[in-house]
């Protein structure tokens, strides 16, 4: 059945589901303005909230499709089937879309903040290419002195 067979109350439920993560993001920003700095200031924080909003819209579309499927005459005749279908559809939408969206809303700023605080590990023992080559050549000269006559010319040290 097409999705346009929904009544106004059902479209209201779809709108609530679809706008849920966006409204939650707005309320989180109003309640804790320090959350907005990592969201607006880092790509990871902003992307997490964008994906969360997209998941909310996807959840709304999925819920609309489930409600449209519940409009079949056989399901409409049975109040039990209608109730089970509505609760099962809402549970599926909440578990697949809304819960991950809320987790992204909360984890995105925290992850962006923790990544911004931790400095990248500095590479240890940075040496030039020439010093590495000379060291390797010296090791080869000590192991195989008779096969590397050129190494005696290049490397200073005991002969």
Order of alpha helices (4+ residues) and beta strands (2+ residues): alpha-alpha-alpha-alpha-alpha-alpha-alpha-alpha
